[in-house]
Amino acid sequence: MKKIVFMAALAMVATAALAQGSHYRSGYVTRNGTYVAPSYATNPNSSRFDNYSTRGNVNPYSGRVGTVDPYRSAPSYPSYSSPPPYQSRCGYTSSGNYVCR
């Protein structure tokens, strides 16, 4: 009986994880030249609790366990209405990494 209850609970969790939906994000280079690899992310919505990176969740694509506290407020970032006052130079390094400076 315990096995049946456990399997039913496991099936419900797996169904909920697949139902939330996700999308593919292409790789990109940040303003400071850091390369961010392509990945999958949950579809945007108004909940902080169903994101792969949220504590208690597991990313089904990478197997990584979420560590972000859903109760902590998100950091605020400045908005830029115009491009930064510097020009970046982008290209490949001798080690093969793509960076912008």
N, C-alpha and C positions, 0 to 999 in steps of 0.2 A: 504493500500500500504506500509506503514512504517513497518508493521508487516512482510510482505513478504520479504522486503529487509533485515530486521534484522535477520529473520530465515535463509535466504540464506547466509548471512555473518557468522552466527553462524555455519552453516553446513560446510562452507569452512574452518573455523578455526579448527573445530573438525576433519575433514578429514586430514588436515595438521598435526595435533598433532598425529594422529594414524599412519600416513604414515612414520614418521621419524624413527620408530623402537626402540626397547629397548631390554635389556637383563637382566637376573637375576644375582646378585652378592651375593655369599655366605658370611656369617659373618666371621670375622677374628679378631685376636688380634694384635695390633700394637707393635712395639718394646718397647714402654714405658708401655705396659700392658693394654692399653685401648681397650675394646671390641667394635668393630664396627658391628652393627646389619646387617643382610641380607637386601638387597634392590634391586630395579630396577634402571637401568641407561640407558641413551640414548646410541645408538651404536656410536663407535668412528668415527669421520670424521674430516675434516679440518675447521669446523665452530665452533665458540664460541657462536653463537646466538641461537642454537637449543637445548642446554642442559637444563635439568629440573631445575637446580640451577641458571640459568641465569635470571637476572632481566627481567620481562615481561612475563615469562613462568610460568606454573603451573604443578607440578608433578601430573599426572592423577592417580597414585597409592596411594599417601599419601595426596594429596590436598594441599601440601605446596607450597607457592609462592616463586619463585626464587628471590634471593637477590644479586647475584654476578654480578659485573659490567663487561660486555663483553669487554670493551675497556681498562681495566687495565691489564697490563702484568702479566703473571703467575709467581709465585715465582719459583726460581731455587733451586733445592735440590742437595746436594752432592751425587755423585755416589760412591758406595762401590764395589770394585772389590773383596774384601774378607769379610768374616763375621766379625762382630764387635769383639773387643778384649775381651769382657766379655761374660760369659755364663749366659743365662737367665734360671730361674726356673719357670716353668709354672704349674698351678694347680688351683683347685677351692678353693675359700675362704669360711669361715663359713657362709657367706650370700648367697652362691651359684653362685657367679660371677667367671668367668674364667679369671685369670690374669697371666702375666709373670713378673718376677722381675729380 
